[in-house]
Amino acid sequence: MVSKEELCGIIDALGALSIGDIYSVTKELYLLRGSVPLTLPSIKNICEEAEKEHLIAVVSWEEVAGLDENDLSYYISGPNAFPEVPFDLSEVIDILEMEKREVDFSRVASRFSKNLHKRIKNLDDKIDSVNKGKFHLHDLENLEHRYSDILNQFYDYSFWLPGDMSGIEAEIQELSNRIEALKSAQGI
């Protein structure tokens, strides 16, 4: 079975791959090794798991140089990736006649920043609604959990993507202050 590290290595070596591309590459790798290839659903599951762990990330055709408009998603190596390039990948690349695709990371950064802003705004709105009414301890725990997810995503992406994310950092700090104020008001 292809490991997540090998998946990252394949994607990293080729820049950006669709799920069909990944399936073709892994199928060829397995055939070269004399093994039975994984099914497309198995490859999709590995990709979904790797995406949840930020080992890979999804981009659109607009964020990959040289692609014509299409409705496919492309995987790129993510902020937590530790790529392990399979030793026989170069042979597969030759067999499939593939070339490395260049990713426009400034576009990726812009989209990820917008998504993070939306998550921050949603949490800010949730804090407002909790602040206006009576709330339970589990509401506060939920807010802290969502805040933690945003903070982790910010740190993952701020080191990985180009550009200044200090504006987002200030927004995250304000969320932290608001959650601490809620906790303090409850004597926690």
FIKOLZA-1660 file (N, C-alpha, C; in steps of 0.1 Angstrom, whole numbers, plus 5000, padded with zeros to 4 digits):
% residues 188
   i   px   py   pz ch aa at
   1 5008 4988 5000  A  M  N
   1 5000 5000 5000  A  M CA
   1 5009 5012 5000  A  M  C
   2 5005 5023 4992  A  V  N
   2 5012 5035 4992  A  V CA
   2 5010 5042 5005  A  V  C
   3 5021 5046 5011  A  S  N
   3 5020 5054 5024  A  S CA
   3 5017 5068 5021  A  S  C
   4 5013 5075 5032  A  K  N
   4 5010 5090 5030  A  K CA
   4 5022 5097 5027  A  K  C
   5 5034 5093 5032  A  E  N
   5 5046 5099 5029  A  E CA
   5 5050 5098 5014  A  E  C
   6 5047 5085 5009  A  E  N
   6 5050 5083 4994  A  E CA
   6 5040 5091 4986  A  E  C
   7 5028 5092 4990  A  L  N
   7 5018 5100 4983  A  L CA
   7 5023 5115 4983  A  L  C
   8 5028 5120 4994  A  C  N
   8 5033 5134 4994  A  C CA
   8 5045 5135 4985  A  C  C
   9 5054 5125 4984  A  G  N
   9 5065 5125 4976  A  G CA
   9 5061 5125 4961  A  G  C
  10 5051 5117 4957  A  I  N
  10 5047 5117 4944  A  I CA
  10 5041 5130 4940  A  I  C
  11 5033 5136 4948  A  I  N
  11 5027 5149 4945  A  I CA
  11 5037 5160 4945  A  I  C
  12 5047 5160 4955  A  D  N
  12 5057 5170 4956  A  D CA
  12 5066 5169 4943  A  D  C
  13 5069 5158 4938  A  A  N
  13 5077 5156 4926  A  A CA
  13 5070 5161 4914  A  A  C
  14 5057 5160 4913  A  L  N
  14 5050 5164 4901  A  L CA
  14 5042 5177 4903  A  L  C
  15 5043 5183 4914  A  G  N
  15 5037 5197 4916  A  G CA
  15 5022 5197 4920  A  G  C
  16 5014 5192 4911  A  A  N
  16 4999 5192 4914  A  A CA
  16 4993 5180 4906  A  A  C
  17 4985 5172 4912  A  L  N
  17 4979 5160 4906  A  L CA
  17 4965 5159 4909  A  L  C
  18 4957 5155 4899  A  S  N
  18 4943 5152 4901  A  S CA
  18 4942 5138 4907  A  S  C
  19 4931 5134 4912  A  I  N
  19 4929 5121 4918  A  I CA
  19 4931 5110 4907  A  I  C
  20 4927 5113 4895  A  G  N
  20 4930 5104 4884  A  G CA
  20 4945 5103 4881  A  G  C
  21 4952 5114 4882  A  D  N
  21 4967 5113 4880  A  D CA
  21 4973 5105 4891  A  D  C
  22 4969 5107 4903  A  I  N
  22 4975 5099 4914  A  I CA
  22 4972 5085 4912  A  I  C
  23 4960 5081 4908  A  Y  N
  23 4956 5067 4906  A  Y CA
  23 4965 5061 4895  A  Y  C
  24 4967 5069 4884  A  S  N
  24 4975 5064 4873  A  S CA
  24 4990 5061 4878  A  S  C
  25 4995 5071 4885  A  V  N
  25 5009 5069 4890  A  V CA
  25 5010 5058 4899  A  V  C
  26 5001 5057 4909  A  T  N
  26 5002 5046 4919  A  T CA
  26 5000 5032 4912  A  T  C
  27 4991 5032 4903  A  K  N
  27 4988 5019 4896  A  K CA
  27 5001 5015 4888  A  K  C
  28 5007 5024 4882  A  E  N
  28 5019 5020 4874  A  E CA
  28 5030 5016 4884  A  E  C
  29 5032 5023 4895  A  L  N
  29 5042 5019 4905  A  L CA
  29 5039 5005 4910  A  L  C
  30 5027 5002 4913  A  Y  N
  30 5024 4988 4918  A  Y CA
  30 5027 4978 4907  A  Y  C
  31 5023 4981 4894  A  L  N
  31 5026 4971 4884  A  L CA
  31 5041 4969 4882  A  L  C
  32 5049 4980 4883  A  L  N
  32 5063 4979 4882  A  L CA
  32 5069 4970 4893  A  L  C
  33 5063 4971 4904  A  R  N
  33 5067 4963 4916  A  R CA
  33 5062 4949 4916  A  R  C
  34 5053 4946 4906  A  G  N
  34 5047 4932 4906  A  G CA
  34 5036 4930 4916  A  G  C
  35 5030 4941 4920  A  S  N
  35 5019 4941 4930  A  S CA
  35 5006 4944 4924  A  S  C
  36 4995 4941 4931  A  V  N
  36 4982 4944 4927  A  V CA
  36 4979 4958 4931  A  V  C
  37 4975 4967 4921  A  P  N
  37 4973 4981 4923  A  P CA
  37 4961 4983 4933  A  P  C
  38 4962 4994 4940  A  L  N
  38 4950 4999 4948  A  L CA
  38 4939 5003 4939  A  L  C
  39 4927 5002 4944  A  T  N
  39 4915 5007 4937  A  T CA
  39 4915 5022 4938  A  T  C
  40 4907 5028 4929  A  L  N
  40 4905 5043 4930  A  L CA
  40 4899 5047 4943  A  L  C
  41 4888 5040 4948  A  P  N
  41 4883 5044 4961  A  P CA
  41 4894 5043 4972  A  P  C
  42 4903 5034 4972  A  S  N
  42 4913 5033 4982  A  S CA
  42 4923 5045 4981  A  S  C
  43 4926 5049 4969  A  I  N
  43 4934 5061 4967  A  I CA
  43 4927 5073 4972  A  I  C
  44 4914 5074 4969  A  K  N
  44 4907 5086 4974  A  K CA
  44 4907 5086 4989  A  K  C
  45 4905 5075 4996  A  N  N
  45 4906 5074 5010  A  N CA
  45 4919 5079 5016  A  N  C
  46 4930 5075 5010  A  I  N
  46 4943 5079 5014  A  I CA
  46 4945 5094 5013  A  I  C
  47 4940 5099 5002  A  C  N
  47 4941 5113 4999  A  C CA
  47 4932 5121 5009  A  C  C
  48 4921 5117 5012  A  E  N
  48 4912 5123 5022  A  E CA
  48 4919 5124 5036  A  E  C
  49 4924 5112 5040  A  E  N
  49 4931 5112 5053  A  E CA
  49 4943 5121 5053  A  E  C
  50 4951 5121 5042  A  A  N
  50 4963 5130 5041  A  A CA
  50 4959 5145 5041  A  A  C
  51 4947 5148 5035  A  E  N
  51 4943 5162 5035  A  E CA
  51 4939 5166 5049  A  E  C
  52 4932 5158 5056  A  K  N
  52 4928 5161 5070  A  K CA
  52 4940 5164 5079  A  K  C
  53 4951 5157 5076  A  E  N
  53 4963 5159 5084  A  E CA
  53 4972 5170 5078  A  E  C
  54 4967 5177 5068  A  H  N
  54 4974 5188 5061  A  H CA
  54 4987 5183 5055  A  H  C
  55 4988 5171 5052  A  L  N
  55 4999 5165 5044  A  L CA
  55 4998 5169 5030  A  L  C
  56 4986 5170 5025  A  I  N
  56 4983 5175 5011  A  I CA
  56 4972 5185 5012  A  I  C
  57 4971 5193 5002  A  A  N
  57 4960 5204 5002  A  A CA
  57 4954 5203 4988  A  A  C
  58 4942 5208 4987  A  V  N
  58 4934 5208 4974  A  V CA
  58 4935 5222 4969  A  V  C
  59 4938 5223 4955  A  V  N
  59 4937 5236 4948  A  V CA
  59 4929 5234 4936  A  V  C
  60 4925 5245 4930  A  S  N
  60 4917 5245 4917  A  S CA
  60 4927 5246 4905  A  S  C
  61 4921 5244 4893  A  W  N
  61 4929 5245 4881  A  W CA
  61 4935 5259 4880  A  W  C
  62 4928 5269 4885  A  E  N
  62 4933 5283 4884  A  E CA
  62 4946 5285 4892  A  E  C
  63 4949 5277 4901  A  E  N
  63 4960 5278 4909  A  E CA
  63 4972 5270 4904  A  E  C
  64 4970 5263 4893  A  V  N
  64 4981 5255 4887  A  V CA
  64 4984 5261 4873  A  V  C
  65 4996 5264 4871  A  A  N
  65 5000 5271 4858  A  A CA
  65 4998 5261 4847  A  A  C
  66 4994 5267 4836  A  G  N
  66 4993 5259 4823  A  G CA
  66 4981 5250 4821  A  G  C
  67 4971 5251 4830  A  L  N
  67 4960 5242 4829  A  L CA
  67 4948 5250 4822  A  L  C
  68 4941 5243 4814  A  D  N
  68 4929 5249 4808  A  D CA
  68 4917 5247 4818  A  D  C
  69 4907 5255 4817  A  E  N
  69 4896 5255 4826  A  E CA
  69 4890 5241 4827  A  E  C
  70 4889 5236 4839  A  N  N
  70 4883 5222 4841  A  N CA
  70 4876 5222 4855  A  N  C
  71 4869 5211 4858  A  D  N
  71 4862 5210 4870  A  D CA
  71 4869 5201 4880  A  D  C
  72 4882 5198 4878  A  L  N
  72 4889 5189 4887  A  L CA
  72 4896 5197 4898  A  L  C
  73 4898 5190 4909  A  S  N
  73 4906 5195 4920  A  S CA
  73 4920 5188 4919  A  S  C
  74 4929 5196 4923  A  Y  N
  74 4943 5191 4923  A  Y CA
  74 4949 5191 4937  A  Y  C
  75 4957 5180 4939  A  Y  N
  75 4964 5179 4952  A  Y CA
  75 4978 5185 4951  A  Y  C
  76 4982 5192 4961  A  I  N
  76 4996 5197 4962  A  I CA
  76 5001 5192 4976  A  I  C
  77 5014 5193 4977  A  S  N
  77 5020 5189 4990  A  S CA
  77 5017 5200 5000  A  S  C
  78 5012 5196 5012  A  G  N
  78 5007 5205 5022  A  G CA
  78 5018 5209 5032  A  G  C
  79 5013 5217 5042  A  P  N
  79 5023 5223 5051  A  P CA
  79 5029 5212 5061  A  P  C
  80 5022 5201 5063  A  N  N
  80 5028 5191 5072  A  N CA
  80 5034 5179 5065  A  N  C
  81 5036 5181 5052  A  A  N
  81 5042 5170 5044  A  A CA
  81 5056 5167 5047  A  A  C
  82 5059 5154 5048  A  F  N
  82 5073 5149 5048  A  F CA
  82 5074 5139 5036  A  F  C
  83 5077 5145 5024  A  P  N
  83 5076 5137 5012  A  P CA
  83 5087 5126 5012  A  P  C
  84 5083 5115 5007  A  E  N
  84 5092 5103 5005  A  E CA
  84 5090 5099 4991  A  E  C
  85 5099 5103 4982  A  V  N
  85 5097 5100 4968  A  V CA
  85 5101 5085 4965  A  V  C
  86 5091 5077 4960  A  P  N
  86 5094 5063 4957  A  P CA
  86 5106 5062 4947  A  P  C
  87 5114 5053 4949  A  F  N
  87 5127 5051 4941  A  F CA
  87 5124 5049 4926  A  F  C
  88 5112 5043 4923  A  D  N
  88 5109 5040 4909  A  D CA
  88 5100 5051 4903  A  D  C
  89 5098 5062 4909  A  L  N
  89 5089 5072 4904  A  L CA
  89 5093 5078 4891  A  L  C
  90 5106 5080 4889  A  S  N
  90 5111 5086 4877  A  S CA
  90 5108 5077 4865  A  S  C
  91 5108 5064 4867  A  E  N
  91 5105 5054 4856  A  E CA
  91 5090 5056 4853  A  E  C
  92 5082 5057 4863  A  V  N
  92 5067 5059 4861  A  V CA
  92 5064 5072 4853  A  V  C
  93 5071 5083 4857  A  I  N
  93 5070 5096 4851  A  I CA
  93 5073 5095 4836  A  I  C
  94 5084 5087 4833  A  D  N
  94 5087 5085 4819  A  D CA
  94 5077 5077 4811  A  D  C
  95 5072 5066 4818  A  I  N
  95 5062 5057 4811  A  I CA
  95 5049 5065 4808  A  I  C
  96 5045 5073 4818  A  L  N
  96 5032 5081 4817  A  L CA
  96 5034 5094 4810  A  L  C
  97 5047 5097 4807  A  E  N
  97 5050 5110 4800  A  E CA
  97 5044 5122 4807  A  E  C
  98 5047 5123 4820  A  M  N
  98 5042 5134 4828  A  M CA
  98 5053 5144 4830  A  M  C
  99 5048 5156 4832  A  E  N
  99 5057 5168 4836  A  E CA
  99 5053 5174 4848  A  E  C
 100 5062 5181 4855  A  K  N
 100 5059 5187 4868  A  K CA
 100 5050 5200 4865  A  K  C
 101 5039 5201 4873  A  R  N
 101 5031 5213 4871  A  R CA
 101 5035 5223 4882  A  R  C
 102 5035 5235 4878  A  E  N
 102 5039 5246 4887  A  E CA
 102 5026 5252 4894  A  E  C
 103 5027 5254 4907  A  V  N
 103 5016 5259 4915  A  V CA
 103 5018 5274 4917  A  V  C
 104 5008 5282 4916  A  D  N
 104 5009 5296 4919  A  D CA
 104 5005 5298 4934  A  D  C
 105 5016 5298 4942  A  F  N
 105 5013 5298 4957  A  F CA
 105 5008 5311 4962  A  F  C
 106 5010 5322 4954  A  S  N
 106 5004 5335 4958  A  S CA
 106 4988 5334 4957  A  S  C
 107 4983 5327 4947  A  R  N
 107 4969 5325 4946  A  R CA
 107 4964 5315 4957  A  R  C
 108 4972 5305 4959  A  V  N
 108 4968 5295 4970  A  V CA
 108 4967 5303 4983  A  V  C
 109 4977 5311 4986  A  A  N
 109 4977 5319 4998  A  A CA
 109 4965 5328 5000  A  A  C
 110 4962 5334 4989  A  S  N
 110 4950 5343 4989  A  S CA
 110 4938 5336 4992  A  S  C
 111 4936 5324 4986  A  R  N
 111 4923 5317 4988  A  R CA
 111 4923 5311 5003  A  R  C
 112 4934 5306 5007  A  F  N
 112 4935 5300 5021  A  F CA
 112 4933 5312 5031  A  F  C
 113 4938 5323 5029  A  S  N
 113 4936 5335 5038  A  S CA
 113 4921 5339 5038  A  S  C
 114 4915 5339 5027  A  K  N
 114 4900 5342 5026  A  K CA
 114 4892 5332 5034  A  K  C
 115 4896 5319 5032  A  N  N
 115 4888 5309 5040  A  N CA
 115 4891 5310 5055  A  N  C
 116 4903 5313 5058  A  L  N
 116 4906 5315 5073  A  L CA
 116 4898 5327 5078  A  L  C
 117 4898 5338 5071  A  H  N
 117 4890 5349 5075  A  H CA
 117 4875 5346 5077  A  H  C
 118 4870 5337 5068  A  K  N
 118 4856 5333 5070  A  K CA
 118 4854 5325 5082  A  K  C
 119 4863 5316 5085  A  R  N
 119 4862 5308 5097  A  R CA
 119 4863 5317 5110  A  R  C
 120 4872 5327 5109  A  I  N
 120 4873 5336 5120  A  I CA
 120 4860 5344 5122  A  I  C
 121 4855 5349 5111  A  K  N
 121 4842 5357 5112  A  K CA
 121 4831 5348 5117  A  K  C
 122 4830 5335 5113  A  N  N
 122 4819 5326 5118  A  N CA
 122 4821 5324 5133  A  N  C
 123 4833 5322 5138  A  L  N
 123 4835 5320 5152  A  L CA
 123 4833 5333 5160  A  L  C
 124 4836 5344 5154  A  D  N
 124 4833 5357 5160  A  D CA
 124 4818 5359 5162  A  D  C
 125 4811 5355 5152  A  D  N
 125 4796 5356 5152  A  D CA
 125 4790 5347 5163  A  D  C
 126 4796 5335 5164  A  K  N
 126 4792 5325 5174  A  K CA
 126 4795 5330 5188  A  K  C
 127 4806 5337 5190  A  I  N
 127 4809 5343 5203  A  I CA
 127 4799 5353 5206  A  I  C
 128 4795 5362 5196  A  D  N
 128 4785 5372 5199  A  D CA
 128 4772 5366 5203  A  D  C
 129 4768 5355 5197  A  S  N
 129 4755 5348 5200  A  S CA
 129 4756 5342 5214  A  S  C
 130 4767 5336 5218  A  V  N
 130 4769 5330 5231  A  V CA
 130 4769 5341 5241  A  V  C
 131 4776 5352 5238  A  N  N
 131 4777 5363 5247  A  N CA
 131 4764 5370 5251  A  N  C
 132 4755 5370 5241  A  K  N
 132 4742 5377 5243  A  K CA
 132 4732 5368 5251  A  K  C
 133 4734 5356 5252  A  G  N
 133 4724 5347 5259  A  G CA
 133 4730 5339 5270  A  G  C
 134 4722 5331 5275  A  K  N
 134 4727 5321 5286  A  K CA
 134 4734 5310 5278  A  K  C
 135 4745 5306 5284  A  F  N
 135 4752 5295 5277  A  F CA
 135 4757 5285 5287  A  F  C
 136 4760 5273 5282  A  H  N
 136 4765 5262 5290  A  H CA
 136 4780 5260 5289  A  H  C
 137 4785 5253 5297  A  L  N
 137 4800 5250 5297  A  L CA
 137 4803 5243 5283  A  L  C
 138 4795 5235 5278  A  H  N
 138 4798 5228 5265  A  H CA
 138 4799 5238 5254  A  H  C
 139 4791 5249 5255  A  D  N
 139 4792 5260 5245  A  D CA
 139 4806 5266 5245  A  D  C
 140 4811 5269 5257  A  L  N
 140 4824 5274 5258  A  L CA
 140 4835 5264 5253  A  L  C
 141 4833 5252 5256  A  E  N
 141 4843 5241 5251  A  E CA
 141 4842 5241 5236  A  E  C
 142 4831 5242 5230  A  N  N
 142 4829 5242 5216  A  N CA
 142 4837 5254 5210  A  N  C
 143 4835 5266 5216  A  L  N
 143 4842 5278 5211  A  L CA
 143 4857 5276 5212  A  L  C
 144 4862 5270 5223  A  E  N
 144 4876 5268 5224  A  E CA
 144 4881 5258 5214  A  E  C
 145 4874 5248 5211  A  H  N
 145 4878 5238 5202  A  H CA
 145 4879 5244 5188  A  H  C
 146 4869 5252 5184  A  R  N
 146 4869 5258 5171  A  R CA
 146 4880 5268 5170  A  R  C
 147 4883 5275 5181  A  Y  N
 147 4894 5285 5181  A  Y CA
 147 4907 5277 5179  A  Y  C
 148 4909 5266 5186  A  S  N
 148 4921 5258 5185  A  S CA
 148 4923 5253 5171  A  S  C
 149 4913 5249 5164  A  D  N
 149 4914 5245 5150  A  D CA
 149 4919 5256 5141  A  D  C
 150 4913 5268 5143  A  I  N
 150 4917 5280 5135  A  I CA
 150 4931 5283 5138  A  I  C
 151 4935 5283 5151  A  L  N
 151 4949 5286 5154  A  L CA
 151 4959 5277 5148  A  L  C
 152 4956 5264 5149  A  N  N
 152 4965 5254 5143  A  N CA
 152 4966 5255 5128  A  N  C
 153 4954 5258 5121  A  Q  N
 153 4954 5260 5107  A  Q CA
 153 4963 5273 5104  A  Q  C
 154 4961 5283 5111  A  F  N
 154 4969 5295 5109  A  F CA
 154 4984 5292 5110  A  F  C
 155 4988 5285 5120  A  Y  N
 155 5003 5283 5121  A  Y CA
 155 5007 5273 5110  A  Y  C
 156 4999 5263 5107  A  D  N
 156 5003 5255 5095  A  D CA
 156 5006 5263 5083  A  D  C
 157 4996 5272 5079  A  Y  N
 157 4996 5279 5067  A  Y CA
 157 5005 5291 5067  A  Y  C
 158 5007 5297 5078  A  S  N
 158 5015 5309 5078  A  S CA
 158 5030 5306 5076  A  S  C
 159 5035 5294 5079  A  F  N
 159 5048 5290 5076  A  F CA
 159 5050 5284 5062  A  F  C
 160 5039 5280 5057  A  W  N
 160 5039 5273 5044  A  W CA
 160 5037 5282 5032  A  W  C
 161 5028 5292 5034  A  L  N
 161 5024 5300 5022  A  L CA
 161 5031 5313 5023  A  L  C
 162 5034 5319 5011  A  P  N
 162 5040 5332 5011  A  P CA
 162 5030 5343 5015  A  P  C
 163 5035 5354 5019  A  G  N
 163 5027 5366 5022  A  G CA
 163 5026 5369 5037  A  G  C
 164 5021 5380 5040  A  D  N
 164 5020 5385 5054  A  D CA
 164 5007 5381 5059  A  D  C
 165 5006 5374 5070  A  M  N
 165 4994 5370 5076  A  M CA
 165 4992 5377 5090  A  M  C
 166 4999 5388 5092  A  S  N
 166 4998 5395 5105  A  S CA
 166 4984 5400 5108  A  S  C
 167 4976 5404 5097  A  G  N
 167 4962 5408 5099  A  G CA
 167 4954 5396 5105  A  G  C
 168 4956 5385 5100  A  I  N
 168 4949 5373 5105  A  I CA
 168 4953 5370 5119  A  I  C
 169 4966 5371 5122  A  E  N
 169 4971 5369 5135  A  E CA
 169 4965 5378 5145  A  E  C
 170 4963 5391 5142  A  A  N
 170 4956 5400 5151  A  A CA
 170 4941 5396 5153  A  A  C
 171 4935 5391 5143  A  E  N
 171 4921 5387 5144  A  E CA
 171 4920 5375 5153  A  E  C
 172 4930 5366 5152  A  I  N
 172 4930 5354 5161  A  I CA
 172 4932 5358 5175  A  I  C
 173 4941 5367 5177  A  Q  N
 173 4944 5372 5191  A  Q CA
 173 4931 5378 5197  A  Q  C
 174 4924 5385 5189  A  E  N
 174 4911 5391 5194  A  E CA
 174 4901 5380 5197  A  E  C
 175 4900 5370 5190  A  L  N
 175 4892 5358 5193  A  L CA
 175 4896 5352 5207  A  L  C
 176 4909 5351 5209  A  S  N
 176 4914 5345 5221  A  S CA
 176 4909 5354 5233  A  S  C
 177 4911 5367 5231  A  N  N
 177 4907 5377 5242  A  N CA
 177 4892 5376 5245  A  N  C
 178 4884 5375 5234  A  R  N
 178 4870 5374 5237  A  R CA
 178 4866 5361 5244  A  R  C
 179 4872 5350 5240  A  I  N
 179 4869 5337 5247  A  I CA
 179 4874 5338 5261  A  I  C
 180 4885 5343 5264  A  E  N
 180 4890 5345 5278  A  E CA
 180 4881 5354 5286  A  E  C
 181 4875 5364 5280  A  A  N
 181 4866 5373 5287  A  A CA
 181 4853 5365 5290  A  A  C
 182 4848 5357 5281  A  L  N
 182 4837 5348 5284  A  L CA
 182 4840 5339 5296  A  L  C
 183 4851 5333 5296  A  K  N
 183 4855 5324 5306  A  K CA
 183 4856 5331 5320  A  K  C
 184 4862 5343 5319  A  S  N
 184 4863 5351 5331  A  S CA
 184 4850 5355 5337  A  S  C
 185 4841 5358 5328  A  A  N
 185 4827 5362 5333  A  A CA
 185 4820 5350 5339  A  A  C
 186 4824 5338 5336  A  Q  N
 186 4817 5326 5341  A  Q CA
 186 4825 5321 5353  A  Q  C
 187 4836 5328 5357  A  G  N
 187 4844 5324 5368  A  G CA
 187 4853 5311 5365  A  G  C
 188 4856 5310 5353  A  I  N
 188 4864 5298 5348  A  I CA
 188 4879 5302 5347  A  I  C
% end
